[in-house]
Amino acid sequence: MATRLPEAPKVGMVSLGCPKNLVDSERILTKLRSDGYAMSADYAGADVVLVNTCGFLDSAKEESLEAIGEAIAENGRVIVTGCMGKEADVIRARFPNVLAVTGAHQYEEVVGAVHDAAPMPPNAFLNLVPESGLKLTPRHYSYLKISEGCNHRCSFCIIPALRGDLVSRRPDAILREAEKLVEAGTQELLVISQDTSAYGVDIRKEPRMWKGAEVVPHMTDLARELGKIAPWVRLHYVYPYPHVDQVIPLMAEGLILPYLDIPFQHAAPNVLRTMRRPANEAKVLERLRNWRSIAPDITIRSTFVVGFPGETEEDFQYLLDWLDEAQLDRVGAFRFEPVEGAAANDLPGAVPEEVKEERYARIMEKTAAISAAKLQAKIGRTLEVIIDEVDGDGANARSQADAPEIDGTVFLRDAGHLKQGDIVRVEIEDADEHDLYGAPLA
C-alpha cells in the first residue's frame, strides 16, 4: 500500500527593498524548503506569510508597514523580518497581531518563528531542496552577497545601525556558492554587499584554498576567480577606493563585465563633507578617464542625492557641471529624506520640498540627455546581450551595460527562436533615452 505523505505547511513571502534583502529572502526560503516547507504564491494558500522589510528611508518604512498591513488583512498570520525589525515597537504598536518580528539577516530567528507558527510534520521525504538553493530571480541571473554590514558612517545613512559593521564571507564559501549557482543555470552573477570595495578588510590575513591555490579575501582576487566561473560577472555598490583601479584590467581582459555601480551621491565638496563622504571629485574625473582608456566600453552607473541639507544652488550647479564632464552612463537620483536616527537630520539648511522637486527634475533631464547621446552612439554596433524574456517573435534582453531592474533594455525583433538566458550577439538599429532596439545576428 502506498505511503500517504503529510501535507507540508505553505509559506508566503513578500520581499521589499534592495537586492541584499532579496538574497536574505532567498536564504530564508532555501532553509525553509530544506526543512520541508512548501511555498505559496498567494496569501490565500499560505499557512504563514513572511514580510521582509526595508527601513532605509521613511518612505520605505511606510511601504513596509503597508505591506505588513496587507498581509495581515489578506492572511492574518504574519512574521516580520528585515531592516525594519530594529523597530519592533513601531511594528507591534500598529499591528499587535504579528506573530514575530526579527531583524536583518537573522536567519535562525525567522526560521524558528516559522517553525513555531506552522510546525512541520516530520517526514524525510518532504525535506527536499535544490543544491543551489531557492531563487526569487529568474534562473539565468543570481545575486551573490559577499559581505554584510558597512564600516562607513555617512550622515544620511543608518545601515550600520541596522546591519552592523562589515563582516566578509570566506572567499572559498563565496566561490563554492557561485559554482553551484552556475551549475544550476546562472549565466550572470551580480556581486552585491553594502560596500563591495571593502570586501575582505576584516579578514585580509585569512586566505583560503580554492582549486589547489590560495585566494586572498580582496575584491580584485575574488572578481578574478568569479570571472573563471560565470560567463558574466557584474560588480555593484563599489566605493571608489584606489584599489578599484585594479579591477579595470580584468574588464579589459573580458574576465568580468565592464560595469561599475559606484554610489557617488554628490560632487560638490561642501555637500560631500556634510555627507561624510570623500570629497575628491577632481581625482575621480581623472580616474574615470584612465578607466575608459583601459576599458573603452566600461559603463559607470551611479546615484545622487538632491536637496541634501545645506545644498545651495551653487552646489547643485557644481553637480550638474560635474556630470557634464563625467558623462556617466547610467544615473539615478532621489530627493533627500530624513531617516530616523540619521545624523543628517540635525544639519542646518533644510532645502524646501519645491526646491528638491525642481532640482530632481533638472538632474534627471541632464542625465537623460547624456544617456540618449551615449545610446545613439551605439546604433550600428554589434553588442553581446543576455535574453531575459522571449515573447512571440520578439525578446527583451540586456547588454553588458544593463543590470536587471535598474538599467535599460535591449528590445529585439526576429528573436522568437532564442530562449531565456541565451547570450547572443545583436546588431543595434535604434535607441531612445534609456533603451536600445535591434535584432540578433544570423
Buried (B, 14 or more C-beta within 10 A) or exposed (E): EEEEEEEBBBBBBBBBBBBBBBBBBBBBBBBBBBBBBBBBEEBEEBBBBBBBBBBBBEEBBEBBBEBBBBBBEBBEBBBBBBBBBBBBEBBEEEBEEBBBBBBBBBBEBBBEBBBEBBEBEEEEEBBEBEEBBBBBBBBBBBBBBBBBBBEBEBBBBBBBBBBBEBBBBBBBEBBEBBBBBBEBBBBBBBBBBBBBBBBBBBBEEEBBEBEEEEBBBBBBBBBBBBBEBBBBBBBBBBBBBEEBBBBBEBBBEEBBBBBBBBBBBBBBBBBBBBBBBBBEBEEBBEBBEEBBEEBEBBBBBBBBBBBBBBBEEEBBEBBBEBBEEBBBBBBBBBBBBBBEEBBBBEBEEBBEEEBBEEBBEBBBEBBBEBBBEBBBEBBEEEBBBBBBEBEEEBBBBBBBBBBBEEBBBBBBBEBEEBEBBBBBEBBBBEBBBBBBBBBBEE
